Amino acid sequence: MKKINIYILLLGCLSILSCSKDKSNYDYSETEHIDIEGIESKYAVISLKDTLKIFPTAKSNKEGELEYRWGFYETNVQGRAEPMDTIARSQNLSYFITEDAKDWIAVCIVKNKKTGYSEYKTATITVSTQFTRGWYVLKDDGNNSDLDLYLTPQNNLVNGKIENVYSTANNQKIEGKGNFISFSSSYKSNILNPSSYSNTRALFLSTDKDIQTVNVNNLKKIRDRQNLFLGGAQQITGNTGAFMGSTANYVLNNGQLYNIYAMSANTGQFGNKAMIDGNNSSYELSKYMISSGSNDPILFDNLGGNFTTLGNGYGSTMTIFSNDAANDISTSNNNQKALFLGMKSNVYLPAPDYYYKTVGYAILQDKTDPALKSLCALEKKQYILSIKKEAIDPSSKLYNASLYTLLLDDENLMYFVNNNQLYSRNLSNGFEQLQFTAPGDEQVTFIKHLKYSESGYAFNFVIVGTKIGSNYKIRMFTKNSGNLDANPIQTLEGGGIARAIIYIAPTVSDYTYPSSY
């Protein structure tokens, strides 16, 4: 297929409109325009299965024969002008889809051969595969991890399942117990073109012994601990996680932070670990983080008692947050250990600020007196962090909690697990209420609030994962004023211990979910 730079093409069309001259005896009393009909704004297709068929009509207010040309080009690229493929030169389009799963643009260019005048019309083409829509469950058997995929062809409710989809695609499981699953649409790889690294829709799978990137289109492994880091194979130990921040991909391994500035040309490999200060002091980051595609992360150094970040996703040295004048505890050297960090909201502030204000919560434990625990409200404004501290009463259910999640942008509530029971806590007044008790011998393994807004697939669920024997159950609850409905909307069941869950679809992007527990 002939490659044409889309920007040059469109500028050329405009040049034709403004500069084309013809000495024939035409009527120039009216500016020419071509009306193109029969092209919808969006189409959804499945790669290697569907043929995109579009039957447009076009009409010019000037005499002349109309000719058609169809182009196809990629969206969500950085650092280059994406070329456009010419895929047809006929009026009607019949194009078998083989493209990668993501959003593409189809453009129909109609030209009056007699006058040279052109018009064009575009449509967004959402390409998916059998792997690019559904619920992914990260699970393990105590030693090795795998993925189950629950298919959602019509809406967010499950209709079909592919068990052990990762090991089926890769002929092996992932070493270690599952920890965290996240998504990036700006991770770079050369799986589409060995000579060029471009944005790849990827899952990050973290266990206590490995961190992998996986191509969402076919679930094939891209990189693992052997080649994910520029320095070569790394030992993966302790708490791990991979997450998105503003313009960057991050990895946490053994309390150390690694990053890739996603807006630059790179090979999808993480460089040297970031320093916490100019003196390269020792640090040990908690596995808990507050981050998203539109803001820099909030991290906590358990060794030094510091709230820290890596601004704008690049550089080699983190920044310890500055204190707000009214802080209850310091952002640095505060002698605390983080038991939890989570995001509550992320709101863009217009002029004169022009940045995102991030609100979250932390549960901290005093290192000198571990009996002292506090619930801290966090508010990040660029590099200033406000901290409001509330002591957790030992009589409260929150005091001995083990798992936590916050309701993102919804009711001012936190959910947590105490003695295998799920409770809510009102963050405004401290009121705690029992929401769910795991039945029989089931043990809660994770909790998560997830919501998604795509038309036809939208959901807002509080999700509870449990294990019973060697199997798991995952219940998805809707809520009313923060209280869970008595019965889940759906329950997923499979083999192994479920550790994490994410919903993936062609329109999921770096900005869909926060990177937070």
FIVEXDREN-202152 format. One line per 8 residues: their letters; for each residue x, y, z of C-alpha. Coordinates in Angstrom, 3 decimals. Last residue first. Example, Ala and Ser with C-alpha at 12.3 -4.5 7.8 and 13.67 -1.06 7.14 Angstrom:
SA = 13.670 -1.060 7.140; 12.300 -4.500 7.800
***
This chain:
YSSPYTYD = -5.017 -0.173 45.126; -3.923 2.691 42.914; -2.950 3.357 39.342; -6.005 5.377 38.373; -8.196 3.917 35.642; -9.254 5.265 32.246; -6.483 7.818 31.638; -3.834 5.532 30.161
SVTPAIYI = -6.479 4.260 27.760; -9.446 1.877 27.590; -11.287 2.452 24.295; -10.470 -0.974 22.831; -11.679 -2.697 26.032; -9.989 -4.049 29.168; -11.554 -4.530 32.595; -9.055 -5.168 35.388
IARAIGGG = -8.784 -7.703 38.225; -6.340 -8.578 41.002; -5.254 -11.410 43.325; -7.539 -14.348 42.497; -6.308 -17.621 44.038; -6.571 -20.626 41.722; -9.347 -22.166 39.632; -12.314 -20.144 38.454
ELTQIPNA = -15.550 -18.411 39.348; -16.909 -15.010 38.373; -19.978 -13.699 40.192; -22.422 -11.210 38.664; -24.615 -8.302 39.689; -23.880 -9.128 43.309; -26.728 -9.546 45.797; -27.635 -7.409 48.821
DLNGSNKT = -26.734 -4.135 47.136; -23.661 -2.504 48.608; -24.109 0.691 50.571; -22.334 3.781 49.233; -25.484 5.753 48.563; -26.754 2.733 46.608; -24.130 0.296 45.443; -23.442 -2.180 42.645
FMRIKYNS = -21.625 -5.349 43.571; -19.281 -7.543 41.562; -18.402 -10.850 43.227; -15.198 -12.701 42.381; -14.971 -16.342 43.417; -11.762 -18.341 43.545; -10.735 -21.981 43.623; -8.069 -24.097 45.383
GIKTGVIV = -9.931 -24.298 48.684; -12.310 -21.367 48.800; -10.843 -18.081 47.671; -12.388 -14.634 47.679; -12.375 -11.555 45.443; -14.659 -8.618 46.202; -15.447 -5.984 43.570; -17.225 -2.691 44.224
FNFAYGSE = -18.676 -1.945 40.835; -19.568 1.059 38.677; -20.255 -0.099 35.120; -20.470 1.187 31.561; -20.455 -1.309 28.682; -23.205 0.061 26.445; -21.604 3.503 26.242; -18.079 3.423 27.643
SYKLHKIF = -17.981 4.865 31.193; -15.901 2.556 33.380; -15.801 2.061 37.117; -13.658 -0.028 39.409; -13.565 -0.218 43.215; -11.340 -3.069 44.377; -11.132 -5.727 47.071; -8.631 -8.589 47.322
TVQEDGPA = -8.107 -12.062 48.819; -11.206 -12.480 51.007; -11.391 -15.971 52.512; -14.259 -18.366 51.776; -14.892 -21.149 54.316; -18.605 -20.472 54.647; -19.770 -17.100 53.348; -17.655 -13.945 53.065
TFQLQEFG = -19.495 -11.244 54.989; -20.496 -8.062 53.154; -21.287 -4.424 53.943; -20.726 -3.926 57.670; -20.854 -0.240 58.578; -18.351 2.262 59.969; -19.074 5.906 60.746; -15.864 7.985 60.802
NSLNRSYL = -17.597 11.334 60.191; -16.328 12.609 56.834; -14.409 9.544 55.672; -17.466 7.330 56.104; -16.048 3.859 56.630; -17.311 0.813 54.773; -16.840 -2.749 55.956; -16.082 -6.067 54.263
QNNNVFYM = -15.788 -9.093 56.546; -12.945 -11.638 56.599; -11.876 -10.549 60.091; -11.613 -6.923 58.973; -11.635 -5.971 55.304; -11.761 -2.366 54.072; -13.924 0.030 52.087; -13.355 3.797 52.184
LNEDDLLL = -16.157 6.269 51.666; -16.772 9.830 50.545; -19.330 8.772 47.936; -18.035 8.720 44.348; -14.922 10.229 42.709; -12.965 6.983 43.274; -14.472 4.946 46.094; -11.413 3.932 48.094
TYLSANYL = -9.947 0.456 48.595; -8.438 -1.390 51.554; -7.265 -4.825 52.692; -5.974 -5.852 56.158; -8.017 -3.926 58.729; -7.106 -4.012 62.421; -7.685 -0.315 63.194; -10.412 0.071 60.573
KSSPDIAE = -12.877 -1.882 62.701; -12.691 0.814 65.359; -11.841 0.028 68.984; -8.154 0.841 68.482; -9.195 4.414 67.538; -7.539 5.593 64.341; -5.943 9.015 64.868; -6.910 11.557 62.200
KKISLIYQ = -4.200 13.442 60.314; -4.622 16.139 57.676; -1.741 16.216 55.184; -1.343 18.839 52.426; 1.303 18.039 49.827; 3.029 20.771 47.827; 4.864 19.707 44.666; 1.966 20.230 42.211
KKELACLS = -1.074 20.581 44.455; -1.431 17.263 46.214; -4.127 16.754 48.831; -3.765 13.925 51.316; -6.188 12.900 54.077; -4.397 10.841 56.711; -5.867 7.953 58.701; -3.598 7.289 61.655
KLAPDTKD = -2.162 4.340 63.548; -0.397 4.366 66.898; 0.082 0.837 68.261; 3.302 0.643 66.236; 5.022 2.990 68.735; 8.421 3.952 67.331; 7.495 3.152 63.740; 4.174 5.012 63.861
QLIAYGVT = 1.696 3.463 61.434; 0.190 5.309 58.486; -3.045 4.823 56.579; -2.998 7.100 53.560; -5.786 8.874 51.719; -6.051 10.585 48.362; -6.851 13.865 46.641; -5.008 14.922 43.497
KYYYDPAP = -5.274 18.466 42.166; -4.529 18.422 38.453; -2.843 21.446 36.860; -3.682 24.648 34.986; -3.663 26.958 38.022; -4.825 30.388 36.768; -6.873 29.162 35.082; -8.479 25.727 35.320
LYVNSKMG = -7.959 23.129 38.075; -8.219 19.540 36.843; -9.564 17.153 39.457; -8.143 13.799 40.546; -10.175 12.023 43.183; -9.959 9.483 45.997; -6.639 7.779 45.245; -5.187 5.194 47.628
LFLAKQNN = -2.224 4.706 49.954; -2.076 1.893 52.522; -0.073 0.527 55.470; 2.566 3.238 55.062; 5.256 3.364 57.762; 5.838 6.546 59.751; 8.817 8.260 61.385; 7.906 11.649 59.814
NSTSIDNA = 11.286 12.254 58.154; 9.603 14.158 55.315; 6.031 15.207 54.420; 5.596 16.460 57.974; 2.580 15.754 60.112; -0.529 17.808 60.876; 0.099 20.058 57.878; -1.179 23.651 58.082
ADNSFITM = 1.749 25.341 56.314; 1.629 22.835 53.455; 4.829 20.877 53.406; 6.994 20.358 50.338; 6.963 16.958 48.674; 10.198 14.975 48.422; 11.360 15.115 44.802; 12.776 12.095 43.020
TSGYGNGL = 16.056 12.087 41.133; 16.860 10.474 37.793; 14.949 12.642 35.352; 11.656 12.011 33.630; 8.060 11.292 34.620; 6.884 14.876 34.933; 7.991 15.013 38.582; 9.195 11.859 40.295
TTFNGGLN = 7.352 11.811 43.611; 7.915 11.643 47.384; 6.200 11.389 50.745; 9.019 10.615 53.178; 9.315 8.456 56.313; 12.964 7.612 55.683; 12.718 3.847 55.370; 9.032 3.611 54.501
DFLIPDNS = 9.403 5.941 51.523; 5.900 6.812 50.353; 4.785 7.540 46.802; 2.414 10.109 45.301; 2.589 9.784 41.540; 2.586 12.527 38.902; -0.796 13.302 37.375; -2.859 12.784 34.208
GSSIMYKS = -2.186 9.112 33.431; -2.833 8.170 37.025; -1.038 7.843 40.360; -1.411 7.077 44.045; 0.949 4.328 45.187; 1.088 1.370 47.557; 4.085 -0.947 47.162; 5.839 1.116 49.842
LEYSSNNG = 9.136 2.650 48.792; 12.391 1.738 50.510; 15.090 4.389 50.507; 18.864 4.747 50.828; 20.297 8.173 50.129; 21.596 8.986 46.652; 22.960 12.311 47.926; 20.969 14.288 45.364
DIMAKNGF = 17.724 12.809 46.659; 15.440 9.780 46.287; 17.534 8.366 43.474; 15.775 6.657 40.570; 16.735 3.125 39.610; 18.738 2.791 36.426; 16.908 2.340 33.141; 13.595 0.701 32.291
QGTNASMA = 13.197 -0.933 28.899; 10.370 -0.231 26.455; 12.818 0.577 23.660; 12.616 4.358 23.868; 11.808 7.457 21.825; 10.449 10.053 24.214; 6.936 10.851 25.388; 6.833 7.713 27.574
YINYLQGN = 9.590 8.812 29.950; 10.484 5.389 31.325; 10.792 4.883 35.072; 12.318 2.773 37.834; 11.603 3.077 41.567; 13.092 0.933 44.348; 11.184 -0.732 47.206; 12.057 -4.257 46.099
NLVYNATS = 10.748 -3.525 42.617; 8.410 -0.674 41.715; 8.019 0.018 38.001; 6.893 3.256 36.364; 5.640 4.283 32.921; 5.668 7.995 32.169; 3.842 10.947 30.606; 1.819 11.656 33.787
GMFAGTNG = 1.916 8.442 35.735; 1.191 4.849 34.842; 1.820 1.794 36.995; 3.929 -1.304 37.543; 4.042 -3.074 40.878; 6.284 -5.132 43.094; 6.602 -5.818 46.816; 9.380 -8.204 47.760
TIQQAGGL = 11.869 -9.500 45.259; 12.452 -9.443 41.520; 16.073 -10.207 40.711; 16.977 -8.302 37.601; 18.137 -9.490 34.201; 19.984 -6.897 32.126; 21.009 -3.329 32.904; 18.469 -1.932 30.452
FLNQRDRI = 15.605 -3.435 32.440; 12.663 -5.392 30.992; 15.057 -7.989 29.526; 15.227 -10.927 31.945; 12.535 -9.543 34.282; 9.951 -9.988 31.520; 9.336 -8.464 28.089; 6.783 -8.677 25.276
KKLNNVNV = 4.756 -11.703 26.377; 2.023 -12.706 23.953; -1.520 -11.995 25.114; -2.696 -11.639 21.476; -3.872 -8.059 21.111; -3.149 -7.018 24.703; 0.616 -7.458 24.208; 2.085 -8.430 27.580
TQIDKDTS = 4.631 -6.629 29.762; 6.080 -8.663 32.590; 7.273 -8.236 36.164; 8.570 -11.320 37.972; 9.137 -12.920 41.372; 6.579 -11.390 43.755; 4.188 -11.007 40.845; 3.451 -8.065 38.568
LFLARTNS = 1.631 -8.181 35.232; 1.733 -5.017 33.127; -0.804 -5.225 30.299; 0.089 -3.593 27.018; -1.368 -1.516 24.221; 1.735 -0.769 22.199; 3.043 2.670 21.248; 5.888 2.420 18.742
YSSPNLIN = 9.420 1.086 18.466; 10.652 0.665 14.889; 12.896 -1.841 13.096; 11.100 -4.975 14.295; 7.720 -3.525 13.221; 4.545 -4.591 15.024; 6.283 -6.190 18.012; 8.751 -3.296 18.270
SKYSSSFS = 7.689 -2.102 21.720; 6.845 1.141 23.498; 4.333 1.493 26.350; 1.902 4.321 25.651; -1.402 2.430 25.914; -0.633 1.190 29.410; -2.588 -1.182 31.643; -2.264 -2.474 35.203
IFNGKGEI = -2.238 -5.736 37.158; -0.849 -6.185 40.671; 0.348 -8.918 43.048; 0.246 -12.452 41.708; 2.383 -15.113 43.380; 5.533 -16.094 41.525; 6.721 -17.259 38.097; 4.395 -16.486 35.224
KQNNATSY = 2.990 -19.556 33.459; 4.286 -21.230 30.329; 3.244 -22.047 26.779; 2.923 -18.335 25.934; -0.600 -18.001 24.517; -2.125 -20.867 26.521; -0.138 -19.773 29.588; -1.712 -16.307 29.393
VNEIKGNV = -5.243 -17.517 28.623; -5.381 -19.758 31.677; -9.150 -20.042 31.284; -10.966 -18.403 28.371; -14.509 -17.520 29.395; -17.849 -16.770 27.746; -20.719 -14.360 28.272; -19.830 -12.121 31.193
LNNQPTLY = -21.797 -8.957 31.896; -20.138 -5.669 30.940; -22.106 -5.455 27.698; -22.535 -7.393 24.416; -19.284 -9.303 23.795; -18.152 -9.478 27.429; -15.576 -12.281 27.627; -14.061 -13.402 30.925
LDLDSNNG = -10.296 -13.833 30.565; -8.325 -15.873 33.121; -4.682 -14.975 33.613; -1.794 -16.956 35.101; 0.508 -17.019 38.102; 2.974 -19.491 39.623; 3.766 -20.638 43.167; 0.703 -20.303 45.384
DDKLVYWG = -1.671 -21.394 42.625; -1.935 -17.921 41.119; -4.474 -15.453 39.750; -4.618 -12.251 37.716; -8.202 -11.883 36.435; -8.836 -10.098 33.141; -12.420 -8.976 32.505; -13.299 -8.468 28.852
RTFQTSVT = -12.494 -6.802 25.568; -9.153 -6.867 23.765; -8.406 -10.580 23.787; -11.025 -11.692 21.248; -9.742 -8.898 19.069; -10.740 -5.226 18.803; -10.585 -2.407 16.275; -12.427 0.852 16.889
ITATKYES = -12.599 2.685 13.545; -13.113 6.438 13.929; -14.544 7.972 10.759; -13.210 10.706 8.495; -14.580 12.827 5.651; -12.673 14.445 2.794; -13.193 17.141 0.173; -11.281 17.761 -3.044
YGTKKNKV = -11.322 20.279 -5.949; -9.304 19.365 -9.047; -11.913 21.022 -11.271; -12.566 18.198 -13.760; -11.449 15.272 -11.615; -13.696 16.377 -8.734; -12.036 14.695 -5.791; -13.469 12.668 -2.897
ICVAIWDK = -11.200 11.618 -0.030; -12.604 9.060 2.441; -10.624 8.824 5.665; -10.487 5.885 8.073; -9.013 6.659 11.484; -7.805 4.025 13.934; -8.714 3.255 17.549; -7.067 0.209 19.136
ADETIFYS = -6.610 -3.501 18.377; -3.801 -3.926 15.834; -4.848 -4.038 12.194; -5.940 -7.059 10.146; -9.362 -5.760 9.081; -10.665 -6.855 5.679; -11.605 -3.728 3.694; -14.713 -3.329 1.538
LNQSRAIT = -15.091 0.369 0.749; -17.493 1.700 -1.864; -16.426 4.540 -4.151; -13.248 2.832 -5.265; -9.594 3.722 -4.848; -8.887 1.552 -1.795; -6.450 1.047 1.116; -4.147 4.063 0.840
DMPEARGQ = -2.090 3.803 4.013; -1.534 6.972 6.019; 1.781 7.771 7.644; 1.935 8.821 11.316; 3.880 12.015 11.896; 6.448 11.147 14.543; 7.376 11.649 18.205; 4.199 10.314 19.722
VNTEYFGW = 1.409 8.114 18.426; -2.154 7.767 19.690; -3.974 7.415 16.341; -3.146 5.195 13.379; -3.981 5.699 9.736; -6.288 4.378 7.014; -6.954 5.970 3.636; -9.698 5.637 1.046
RYELEGEK = -9.696 7.292 -2.407; -12.669 8.292 -4.491; -13.143 9.932 -7.902; -15.894 12.359 -8.875; -16.583 13.248 -12.518; -17.310 16.903 -13.248; -19.934 19.617 -13.016; -20.051 21.808 -9.950
NSKATPFI = -22.372 21.579 -6.906; -20.638 18.337 -6.024; -22.303 15.154 -4.804; -20.977 12.226 -2.815; -22.401 8.890 -1.770; -20.807 6.540 0.710; -21.076 2.749 1.027; -18.879 1.585 3.904
KLTDKLSI = -17.874 -2.032 4.596; -15.197 -2.926 7.129; -14.587 -6.663 6.855; -14.594 -8.523 10.164; -12.661 -11.544 11.462; -8.914 -10.973 11.480; -9.426 -7.878 13.663; -12.891 -7.364 15.126
VAYKSEIG = -14.787 -4.239 14.047; -16.498 -1.221 15.639; -17.421 1.798 13.491; -17.693 5.456 14.438; -18.666 8.790 12.787; -20.881 7.107 10.208; -20.232 7.562 6.489; -23.277 7.588 4.200
EIDIHETE = -22.960 11.156 2.923; -20.217 13.283 1.373; -21.201 16.779 0.171; -18.704 18.354 -2.203; -18.323 22.123 -2.272; -17.436 24.510 -5.040; -17.574 28.238 -4.409; -20.390 29.897 -6.338
SYDYNSKD = -20.129 32.556 -9.063; -17.171 30.684 -10.482; -19.091 29.298 -13.495; -16.585 27.421 -15.551; -15.137 28.344 -18.984; -11.872 26.465 -18.807; -8.778 28.284 -17.602; -8.466 26.179 -14.432
KSCSLISL = -6.791 27.293 -11.237; -6.284 25.402 -7.960; -4.862 27.588 -5.196; -7.327 27.682 -2.293; -9.089 24.336 -2.427; -6.082 22.567 -3.881; -3.966 23.939 -1.073; -6.490 22.655 1.458
CGLLLIYI = -6.297 19.177 -0.028; -2.523 19.371 -0.006; -2.550 20.324 3.643; -4.636 17.206 4.266; -2.199 15.014 2.370; 0.878 16.559 3.936; -0.604 15.886 7.365; -1.557 12.341 6.499
NIKKM = 1.896 11.413 5.222; 1.276 9.114 2.303; 2.352 5.473 2.225; 1.229 3.454 -0.803; 0.000 0.000 0.000
***
